[in-house]
Each structure stands twice: as C-alpha cells, then as structure tokens.
Amino acid sequence: MLKFYTTPQPPPVQANGYREPYGVRPVVNFERELDQMAEHFRAVSNPMVQEAALTMIDQVRHRSYTAFQDFRQDLTAYLEAVHSAHQALPNLPEAQQAWAEALDWLRADYWQRYLFSPETELAGLTF
C-alpha cells in the first residue's frame, strides 16, 4: 500500500505524466524494495516530505505498525507534508492544470462500464 500511495517525484506539469504508473511492478525482495524507496526519498528536497516518508518506510521495515490506525496517522502526516510542499511549487498553476486535465479523462465513456461514477467519485478532488 505504501508503494502505491507515496512517490518521491514532483507532480507532472503535463497531463500525460499521469498516464505512466509509478512503482507498478511485483515486489521480488521486500528489503530491497524498501531500500530503493528510501534511497529515492532521501533525494527529495523537502525535509518534511523526506522525514515523513522515511519514517513510514522504517516502520514498515521493522514491522512496527501494530494497528492500521498507526499507519494511517503516519500516512496522513506524509500526505499533509506533500500537500504543503506542492503549494509552494513555482510551477503550481501548470501542475494544477495537468491534474485537472487528467481527472477529466476519467469522465470518458470508457469508464462507464465500471462501477464508477465520475461525478460522485471525483467530487471534491483538488490538487
């Protein structure tokens, strides 16, 4: 779960950047996967994002989460740090436009065949 909800990459400034999945591959070696994630997050320039991510990675590595609530608390802290960092981006307007364009793709007819209502599911999603 951590692998799919965290990324050391800044948000794309072109909508096509959302077409490429991040981290979608099988985990062959748990420790190596955590090592790679930690290495990527050490390169993040925002100290709050870096610390929040490395804390979660360390907790997962040592299997320290005994309840989902503990993980949720750390994930929420990470997401808040990311949100704050994104608000300070010099290219924020371009990143927001890319996000809006990518969200619009989910309104295409293709998605109507799934149990997915874009008006309901995407309501309130903002960058």
Sequence and secondary structure as in RCSB ss.txt:
>XXXX:A:sequence
MLKFYTTPQPPPVQANGYREPYGVRPVVNFERELDQMAEHFRAVSNPMVQEAALTMIDQVRHRSYTAFQDFRQDL
TAYLEAVHSAHQALPNLPEAQQAWAEALDWLRADYWQRYLFSPETELAGLTF
>XXXX:A:secstr
 HHHH  SS   SSGGGGTS SS S  S HHHHHHHHHHHHHT S HHHHHHHHHHHHHHHTT   SHHHHHHHH
HHHHHHHHHHHHT TTHHHHHHHHHHHHHHTTSGGGGGSS  HHHHTTT   
